[in-house]
Amino acid sequence: MATPAEARVDLAAIRHNVALLRERAGGAELMAAVKADAYGHGLVPASLAMLEAGAGRLGTAFIQEALDLRAAGVTAPILAWLITPGEPVGEALRAGVEVSASDERLLGEIAEAARATGVTARVHLEADTGMSRGGSPPAAWPGLLRKALELRAEGVVEVVGLWSHFACSDMPGHPSVEAQLDAFEAALKVAEQTGVAGSHVIRHLANSAAVMTLPRAHFDMVRAGIAVYGLSPVPELGDFGLRPAMTLVARLAMVKRVPEGSGVSYGHLYVTGRETTLALVPLGYADGVLRHATDRAEVLAGGRRRRVTGRVCMDQFMIDVGDDPLRAGDEVILFGPGGQGEPTAQEWADTLGTITHEIVTRIGSRVPRVYEGQVT
């Protein structure tokens, strides 16, 4: 380790998680969500590991993410689902990227790009089944379907998917889950009656939590995000056999002895109760270590858990190691799978009142990703 810090990504763990998810999905195809630089794990290496392990498709939020995969030589089907006006839809179509539409305006823009490029757009239509985020609301759904039929007849659009997204599938027993399932099935029925649905159209609703807990929601394909990276989508139900793929480590930059009564870091929120040794960890909020980890989150250093001491700074934070003989260059583990006694990303999330998605996706670009278990 020649850098101040690094995020070690276990590709074997990702392959294990994909295999487990495919088993839980039954006969449904698996789309792996690789948006946000594969949840901070590295877009291309993580995607290749997922495809090697049997993921049939990849999902991105933005077109550029999909184009980056194509530029890296990825040929598997890719869906980009969050498109704002003026984005390079034509470039996506030429690259064979499937796109999503939730309203007639965007569907019309996609059709224009198809006419300009001469490439029939492969489109997934999203229905809003109760999340009230993306997706066509029920009142507008029939009109969107009719527009899709017109464009299909023109030869510029092919509807290849019908989908929606859960709001509360990570909350077992929440009444919205069954309500959304019913709403999605109703939307599919309208699509069948309109003539849009067919045997070639992929129906997909399930996210990671639904893959694990809702077989009724699997339909033709499931979309797994956080679980692919080994983090539980429903922590209160356990880890489901998933293996966390990321371990965040740093090397101590400095170790020094300080007297009793020493104020530590900005604001002196921590004051030493006796003479002690402080160690400097070269990671901070610019790297994704949340500022409110101050005096709350723990790391593993010298074989023991140590609490973050004083205010987390932009590039660094301190830990109080007492009288233990740590030295500059010694390794500190912020979070990992937990096998060495280190905190897990789930522990960090619980301590800081957030979710593991935020913990791993915030790790910044100046923290290099180092891959173990390389794709063969």
C-alpha positions in Angstrom: 0.0 0.0 0.0 1.8 3.1 -1.3 -1.0 5.6 -0.9 -2.4 7.3 2.2 -5.6 5.3 1.8 -7.4 2.9 -0.5 -10.6 1.1 -1.0 -10.0 -2.6 -1.5 -12.7 -4.2 -3.6 -13.1 -7.9 -3.5 -14.4 -9.0 -6.9 -14.8 -12.5 -5.8 -17.3 -11.3 -3.2 -19.2 -9.5 -6.0 -19.3 -12.7 -8.0 -20.5 -14.6 -4.9 -23.3 -12.1 -4.4 -24.4 -12.2 -8.0 -24.6 -16.0 -7.8 -26.6 -15.8 -4.6 -29.0 -13.2 -6.0 -29.6 -15.3 -9.2 -30.5 -18.2 -7.0 -32.9 -16.1 -4.9 -34.5 -14.7 -8.1 -35.5 -18.1 -9.3 -36.0 -18.1 -13.0 -36.0 -14.3 -13.3 -33.1 -12.6 -15.1 -30.8 -10.4 -13.0 -30.0 -6.8 -13.9 -27.1 -5.4 -11.7 -27.4 -1.8 -10.9 -24.0 -0.1 -11.5 -24.9 3.5 -11.2 -22.8 5.9 -9.2 -19.5 4.2 -10.2 -21.0 0.9 -9.2 -22.0 2.2 -5.8 -18.4 3.5 -5.3 -16.8 0.2 -6.2 -15.5 1.1 -9.7 -17.8 1.0 -12.7 -15.9 -1.2 -15.1 -14.1 -3.8 -12.9 -17.3 -4.3 -10.8 -19.5 -4.6 -13.9 -17.2 -7.2 -15.5 -17.2 -9.3 -12.4 -21.0 -9.2 -12.3 -21.3 -10.2 -15.9 -18.8 -13.0 -15.4 -20.9 -14.3 -12.5 -24.1 -14.4 -14.6 -25.8 -11.0 -14.4 -27.7 -10.7 -17.7 -28.0 -7.0 -17.9 -26.6 -3.8 -16.3 -28.5 -0.7 -15.2 -27.3 2.8 -14.9 -29.0 6.0 -13.9 -27.4 8.2 -16.6 -26.6 7.8 -20.3 -23.0 8.8 -19.8 -22.5 5.9 -17.3 -23.8 3.5 -20.0 -21.6 5.0 -22.6 -18.6 4.7 -20.4 -19.3 1.0 -20.1 -19.6 0.7 -23.9 -16.3 2.6 -24.3 -14.7 0.0 -22.0 -15.9 -2.8 -24.3 -18.9 -4.0 -22.4 -21.4 -5.5 -24.9 -24.1 -6.7 -22.5 -27.5 -5.1 -22.5 -27.6 -1.8 -20.6 -30.5 0.3 -19.4 -30.2 4.0 -18.6 -33.3 5.2 -16.8 -32.8 8.9 -15.7 -32.8 11.2 -18.7 -33.1 14.9 -18.8 -33.9 17.1 -21.8 -31.0 17.5 -24.3 -29.0 14.5 -23.2 -27.2 12.4 -25.9 -30.0 10.0 -26.6 -28.9 9.5 -30.2 -25.4 8.5 -29.0 -27.0 6.0 -26.6 -29.1 4.5 -29.4 -26.1 4.1 -31.6 -24.3 2.4 -28.7 -27.1 -0.1 -28.3 -28.1 1.4 -24.9 -31.8 0.9 -23.9 -33.5 3.9 -22.4 -36.5 4.5 -20.1 -39.4 6.9 -20.5 -42.0 8.0 -18.1 -43.9 10.6 -20.1 -44.8 11.5 -23.7 -42.4 14.4 -23.9 -39.3 12.2 -23.3 -40.7 9.4 -25.5 -41.1 12.0 -28.3 -37.5 13.1 -27.7 -36.3 9.5 -27.9 -38.3 9.0 -31.1 -36.6 12.1 -32.7 -33.2 10.7 -31.8 -34.2 7.4 -33.4 -35.3 9.2 -36.6 -32.0 11.1 -36.7 -29.8 8.1 -36.2 -31.8 5.5 -38.1 -31.7 3.3 -35.0 -34.9 1.9 -33.5 -34.9 2.9 -29.8 -35.3 0.1 -27.3 -37.4 1.6 -24.6 -38.6 0.6 -21.1 -41.8 2.4 -20.0 -41.9 3.2 -16.3 -45.1 3.3 -14.4 -45.5 5.2 -11.1 -47.1 2.6 -8.8 -46.9 4.7 -5.6 -43.4 6.0 -5.1 -44.3 9.3 -6.6 -40.8 9.8 -8.0 -40.2 8.7 -11.6 -42.8 6.9 -13.6 -46.0 7.7 -15.4 -48.9 8.3 -13.0 -51.9 6.0 -13.6 -54.0 8.7 -15.3 -51.3 9.3 -17.9 -50.3 5.7 -18.3 -52.8 4.8 -21.1 -51.7 7.9 -23.1 -48.0 6.9 -22.8 -48.9 3.5 -24.0 -50.8 4.8 -27.0 -48.0 7.1 -27.9 -45.6 4.1 -27.8 -47.9 2.2 -30.1 -47.9 5.0 -32.6 -44.1 5.2 -32.6 -43.8 1.4 -32.8 -46.0 1.5 -35.9 -43.6 4.1 -37.4 -40.7 1.9 -36.6 -38.8 4.2 -34.4 -39.5 2.7 -31.0 -39.7 -0.8 -29.7 -41.0 -1.3 -26.2 -38.8 -3.9 -24.6 -39.6 -3.3 -20.9 -42.4 -2.3 -18.5 -41.2 -1.4 -15.0 -41.7 0.4 -11.7 -39.8 0.9 -8.4 -40.7 0.1 -4.8 -40.7 2.8 -2.1 -40.7 0.5 1.0 -39.7 -3.0 0.1 -36.9 -2.7 2.7 -39.6 -2.4 5.3 -41.2 -5.8 5.6 -45.0 -5.6 6.1 -45.3 -2.0 5.0 -48.8 -1.7 3.4 -47.4 0.2 0.4 -45.6 -3.0 -0.8 -48.7 -5.0 -1.6 -50.4 -1.8 -2.9 -47.5 -1.2 -5.3 -47.6 -4.8 -6.5 -51.3 -4.5 -7.2 -50.8 -1.2 -9.0 -48.0 -2.7 -11.1 -50.1 -5.6 -12.1 -52.9 -3.2 -13.0 -50.5 -1.2 -15.1 -49.4 -4.4 -16.9 -53.0 -5.3 -17.6 -53.6 -1.9 -19.2 -50.5 -2.5 -21.3 -51.8 -5.9 -22.4 -55.2 -4.4 -23.3 -53.5 -1.6 -25.2 -51.4 -4.1 -27.1 -48.0 -2.9 -25.8 -47.2 -5.9 -23.6 -46.1 -9.2 -25.1 -43.9 -12.1 -24.6 -40.8 -10.1 -25.7 -41.5 -7.3 -23.2 -39.6 -7.6 -19.9 -41.6 -6.9 -16.7 -39.4 -5.7 -13.8 -40.2 -4.3 -10.4 -38.0 -6.0 -7.7 -35.0 -4.2 -6.2 -32.5 -5.9 -3.8 -34.9 -6.1 -0.9 -37.7 -7.5 -3.0 -35.3 -10.1 -4.5 -34.7 -11.4 -1.0 -38.2 -11.2 0.4 -40.9 -10.9 -2.3 -41.0 -13.7 -4.8 -44.3 -12.3 -6.2 -42.4 -9.3 -7.3 -39.8 -11.1 -9.4 -41.7 -11.2 -12.7 -39.3 -11.6 -15.7 -36.3 -9.7 -14.3 -35.1 -8.3 -11.0 -32.8 -5.3 -10.5 -30.3 -5.7 -7.7 -28.3 -2.8 -6.4 -26.9 -2.7 -2.9 -27.0 -6.5 -2.5 -24.7 -7.0 -5.4 -22.0 -5.2 -3.3 -22.6 -7.5 -0.3 -24.6 -5.1 1.8 -28.0 -6.2 3.2 -31.0 -4.5 1.7 -33.0 -5.4 4.9 -30.5 -5.2 7.8 -33.0 -6.3 10.4 -33.3 -9.6 8.6 -29.6 -10.3 8.6 -27.0 -10.5 5.8 -28.7 -13.2 3.6 -25.3 -14.7 3.1 -24.0 -11.7 1.2 -20.3 -10.8 1.4 -19.4 -7.1 1.6 -17.0 -6.3 -1.2 -15.4 -3.0 0.0 -12.8 -2.5 2.7 -11.7 1.1 3.4 -8.2 1.3 4.8 -5.6 4.1 5.5 -2.1 4.3 6.8 -1.4 6.4 9.9 0.3 9.6 8.8 1.5 10.6 12.2 1.6 9.5 15.8 2.4 11.8 18.8 2.2 11.9 22.5 0.1 14.8 24.0 -0.5 15.9 27.6 -3.7 15.7 29.6 -6.1 18.5 28.7 -5.1 18.7 25.0 -8.0 19.9 22.8 -8.2 17.9 19.6 -9.2 19.2 16.2 -11.5 22.0 15.3 -13.7 23.3 18.1 -11.9 21.1 20.7 -14.9 18.9 20.9 -12.6 16.3 22.4 -10.2 17.0 25.2 -7.8 14.4 26.4 -8.5 13.1 30.0 -4.8 12.1 30.5 -1.5 12.0 28.8 -2.1 9.9 25.7 -1.1 9.1 22.1 -3.0 10.5 19.2 -2.8 9.1 15.7 -3.7 10.9 12.5 -5.7 9.1 9.8 -5.4 10.7 6.4 -9.0 10.5 5.3 -11.7 13.2 5.8 -15.0 14.5 4.6 -13.6 15.3 1.2 -13.0 11.5 0.9 -16.5 10.6 2.0 -15.9 10.2 5.8 -19.0 11.9 7.0 -18.3 14.9 9.3 -20.8 13.7 11.8 -18.7 10.6 12.4 -17.0 13.0 14.9 -16.7 11.2 18.3 -19.1 8.5 17.1 -17.8 6.1 14.5 -15.1 3.6 15.2 -12.1 2.2 13.3 -9.8 -0.8 13.8 -6.2 0.2 14.6 -3.5 -1.9 16.3 -6.0 -4.8 16.7 -8.5 -2.7 18.7 -11.5 -0.6 18.0 -10.9 3.2 18.3 -13.4 5.9 18.2 -13.0 8.9 15.9 -11.5 11.6 18.2 -12.6 15.2 17.7 -13.9 16.8 14.6 -13.5 15.1 11.2 -11.6 17.5 8.9 -11.6 17.8 5.2 -8.6 15.4 4.7 -8.0 13.8 8.1 -9.2 12.8 11.5 -7.6 11.7 14.8 -7.9 8.7 17.0 -6.9 8.3 20.6 -4.8 5.1 21.0 -3.9 5.6 24.7 -0.6 3.9 25.4 -0.6 1.4 22.6 2.6 1.4 20.5 1.2 2.4 17.1 3.5 4.0 14.5 3.2 6.1 11.4 2.5 3.8 8.5 0.4 1.3 10.5 -2.8 0.3 8.8 -6.2 1.4 10.0 -9.5 -0.2 8.8 -12.5 2.1 8.7 -14.9 -0.6 7.6 -14.9 -4.0 5.9 -16.5 -7.4 6.0 -15.9 -7.6 9.8 -13.7 -10.7 9.7 -10.8 -9.0 11.5 -13.0 -7.3 14.1 -13.3 -4.1 12.1 -16.5 -2.2 11.9 -18.7 -2.9 8.9 -20.3 -0.4 6.6 -23.6 -1.4 8.2 -22.2 -0.4 11.6 -21.1 2.9 10.2 -24.5 3.5 8.7 -26.3 2.6 12.0 -24.0 4.8 14.0 -24.5 7.8 11.7 -28.2 7.4 11.1 -28.0 6.7 7.4 -27.9 3.7 5.0 -25.0 1.7 3.6 -25.6 3.1 0.2 -24.4 6.5 1.4 -21.4 5.1 3.2 -19.9 3.4 0.1 -21.0 5.8 -2.6 -19.5 8.8 -0.8 -15.9 7.4 -0.9 -14.2 10.0 -3.1 -12.2 9.7 -6.3 -8.9 10.4 -4.7 -9.1 7.2 -2.8 -7.8 4.6 -5.2 -9.8 1.4 -5.7 -7.6 -1.7 -5.5 -9.1 -4.9 -6.9 -8.7 -8.3 -5.4 -9.9 -11.5 -7.1 -9.5 -10.0 -10.5 -11.9 -10.9 -13.4 -10.4 -13.8 -15.3 
